[in-house]
Amino acid sequence: MRFLLSILLSFILFLTIPLFGQSSERPETIVIPVSSLGEVSEVRKQILQNTLEDELKSHFRLISQEKYEEVLEKVFEELDYKECNEDQCIVMIQEMLQVENVFHLQVLGEGSDTQLSLSWRTLDEKRKEEEFCEGCGTGELRKIIRRLVNNIRIESTKTNKIIKNNNSGKFIVVGDRGILLESKDGIKWEKIKTGFRTKLNDLVVTDELYVSVGVGSNIFSSKNGYIWEKINIREFVYLHTIYYLNKLFISSGWNGIYFTSKNGQSWRKYQLKTESIYGISYGIGKFVMMGSNGFSSVSKNGYIWKNNNLGKEKHFEDIVFDGKKFVTVGLFGLIMVSNDGLNWYEKKSNTLDSLHSIHYNDKYISVGSEGTIIRSDNGEKWVTSFSKSNENLNDVSYGNEMFIVVGDRGTILNSKDGGKNWDQIEINTRRNLNGIYFYNN
């Protein structure tokens, strides 16, 4: 069975490549063993595998095969054959190894003819480079691999330059009395009529759906961000946050209640033994929830949770994962850090003001009561930024090369220098703005 799963992984894994040559430190990558169909000898496969790895060494630091196989064993222990698909297995392997890049080469042979297929996959797009050769020997196939890698490199550079320069994403803000705002530049904001007056606290956007949660007996969804519909969950609740990963929505709030959905339309209620759940994040192959009275909980699938209490005097408001560790924030300047989501260590925030939200994009930004903004390069040492606002700040996000903060009484702030300096943006509303999300088209 594990042999079959290994073959399955070889065919569903794709190549993920960052900008080649644009970082002084080479990123790590996984190189999946070459897969084949038809008449391809094991010797030829190994030669082509060696060639691919040698070609990639100038751009990446390769994860050892032993380390990859060790993690693969752990994945097989947690997932059965039917669950081992692209959404599950790939994400789990990458999260466990903390590696974003995965390479895969497929070789198809029939008689003296051979086709090589090298694929590139990112979170936003997929591209595949192929070349067919009649009567080619192994030496010629090695040259083809070098051409394929070079073609992927050129195309990925073109694509990333376009994404970097066109600022194609947009910020979406929700708040009290059903207010919804959109902006591409963080300065000019458009009001979107939602048709309802519910207090909205948070939202997420996928390629297919916008979903927003708040106070009441409805969850709200939209296919385009302009026409919204109510989804009756048959119970009056206060939902504080919503998180989306691997086709699973999780929304949580007061009284330990949380809802899950695989499509954003049909929701199922669960309840944990705690007062309130305020923050959700994902990393290292697990979801982590944080809440009131020291509540912390960990789950591998979003359904079965293992609770942990970090001290009833602690109240957590939000949590973020930076690729290596979790950082959570809360009342009275509380900041704690964990490498595994289970063992937590407190850090000095240099503030006694409550921290309501945290976001990471190369730097950490956390915002809170009475205009509080603090920033950090590593999540360990924090400094205060002057926000030019005395309002409570409720959420922070990053996109189009800037941080955006939203808060009470229509407060919107932006920073283009990593959170050191902030400008206040005037908009035509005094409603409290509670959540912000950046969606990259």
ZISUL-V126391 format. One record per residue. OMEGA is omega in degrees with one decimal (NA if undefined). Layout:
omega=[OMEGA/OMEGA]
//
This chain:
omega=[-179.8/175.8/179.0/179.2/178.6/176.8/178.7/178.8/-178.8/-176.9/-179.0/-179.6/180.0/-179.9/176.8/-173.4/172.0/176.1/180.0/170.8/-179.1/177.7/179.6/177.7/-178.4/177.3/177.4/176.3/172.9/173.4/-179.6/177.2/-179.2/174.8/-176.5/172.4/177.7/-172.3/178.8/-177.4/178.1/179.3/179.1/179.1/-177.6/177.6/-179.9/175.0/179.4/179.6/179.4/-179.7/-179.9/179.9/-176.7/-174.3/-179.2/-178.5/-172.8/167.0/-171.7/172.3/-178.0/179.5/179.0/-179.4/178.7/-178.4/178.0/178.5/178.6/177.3/179.7/178.3/-179.7/177.9/-174.9/-175.9/174.2/-172.8/-176.8/-177.9/-174.1/177.3/-175.7/-177.0/-175.4/-171.3/-177.9/-178.1/-178.3/178.7/-179.2/179.7/-178.8/179.7/-177.0/-178.4/-178.0/-168.8/179.3/179.3/176.4/176.6/177.1/-178.8/177.3/-178.0/175.2/-175.4/179.1/-178.4/-178.4/172.0/174.7/-179.0/179.2/-172.8/176.9/179.5/169.8/177.8/-173.9/-174.0/176.3/175.1/-179.3/174.7/-178.7/173.6/-178.9/-176.9/177.8/175.1/-177.6/172.5/-177.6/179.7/179.1/178.1/177.3/177.5/179.1/178.5/179.5/178.6/-179.7/178.2/179.7/178.3/176.3/-179.6/-179.0/-177.5/180.0/177.2/177.9/-176.6/-176.9/175.2/178.8/-179.2/-176.7/-170.9/-172.7/178.4/-170.6/-177.8/178.1/174.6/176.7/-175.6/173.9/-178.5/-175.8/175.6/172.4/-178.7/176.7/-178.7/175.9/176.6/174.7/-176.2/179.9/-177.8/178.1/-175.1/179.6/174.6/177.4/179.2/-179.2/-179.9/176.2/-173.8/179.3/172.3/178.9/-176.8/-173.5/175.7/170.2/179.0/173.1/178.2/-177.6/-166.8/166.2/177.0/179.8/-178.8/179.6/-174.9/177.6/-177.4/-179.3/163.8/-171.7/-179.5/179.5/178.0/-176.6/-179.2/-177.2/178.0/-172.7/175.8/178.8/174.7/-175.9/179.1/169.7/176.7/178.4/-176.0/171.4/179.1/-172.5/-172.9/174.6/-177.2/-179.7/176.2/173.7/178.2/176.3/172.4/172.6/177.4/-174.8/-179.8/-174.1/175.5/177.2/-177.5/168.6/-179.2/175.2/177.5/176.7/-178.2/-179.0/-177.8/179.1/-172.9/178.5/-175.7/171.8/178.1/177.6/-178.0/176.4/-179.6/-175.6/177.0/-172.3/-174.9/176.9/173.7/-179.2/176.4/178.9/176.7/-178.7/168.7/175.5/175.1/175.3/-178.5/-175.0/176.9/176.2/-175.2/172.1/-178.6/-175.4/178.7/176.8/-175.2/-179.2/-178.0/-179.7/-171.5/174.5/-174.5/178.5/178.8/-176.8/179.7/-174.2/179.1/-177.0/178.2/-176.8/-177.1/-176.0/-179.6/178.1/174.5/-173.6/-176.2/178.9/-175.7/173.7/173.1/-179.9/-179.0/-178.8/-175.3/176.6/174.8/-176.6/173.1/176.1/-174.9/178.1/176.4/-175.9/-178.3/-178.5/-179.2/-171.8/-178.9/-176.1/178.6/179.5/-180.0/-177.0/173.0/173.6/177.2/-179.8/179.9/-173.1/-174.3/175.9/178.0/178.5/168.2/-173.5/173.3/175.4/170.7/174.7/-176.1/-177.1/-171.7/175.0/174.6/-176.9/171.0/174.0/-177.2/-179.2/175.5/-172.9/-178.2/-177.3/-179.0/-173.2/175.9/-177.3/173.7/177.9/-171.2/-176.0/179.6/174.7/-179.1/172.8/179.8/-166.7/-177.2/-178.8/177.3/-179.7/174.8/179.7/174.2/175.9/169.4/174.9/178.1/176.0/-177.1/-176.9/175.3/175.0/-177.2/171.2/178.5/172.9/179.9/179.4/-179.0/176.5/176.1/179.6/-179.0/-174.9/174.7/178.5/-177.7/179.2/175.7/-173.5/172.3/174.5/176.3/176.3/177.3/-167.6/-176.1/177.4/179.8/175.0/179.8/178.5/-176.6/NA]
//
